Amino acid sequence: MADDETAELLQKADALIRRTRVFVAGSSLEKPDVMQAAAEEDLPILTDIVTEDEAALATAPPHMQRHLDALREELSRWLDQELPQAVLKVTDGLADQLMGELTHQAEKNLLPRMIARLDGTSLEAESDS
């Protein structure tokens, strides 16, 4: 399983755990059967092969699970802070590259056509007089 696939699988598992934690915490509500049915319909079916490392993470003892949760929260917080800046940096670079390319193409293709058009217009205006 590739690293991207592993990360995606862990994110899905984390989201599922968070949803079921809310369900368990809210199980004393008036309609627990409705909530349980909705939660069961939303449960994904695991079809990926789980490696020993992944299984070790999934079966971590409770005291380690707190550490894993803390690490996930810190990673999420870091991504919330860093990702927008990284995206802006990349898009600014793309915008600069696009502007440079458009300027080059305009100088190479559009400017000669505009000059020719002006020259043709000025010649027609002179011949009409």
Secondary structure, DSSP 8 states (H G I E B T S, - for coil): --HHHHHHHHHHHHHHHHHHHHHHHTTTSS-HHHHHHHHHHT-----S---HHHHHHHT--HHHHHHHHHHHHHHHHHHHHHHHHHHHHHHHHHHHHHHHHHHHHIIIIIHHHHHHHHHHHHHHHHHH-
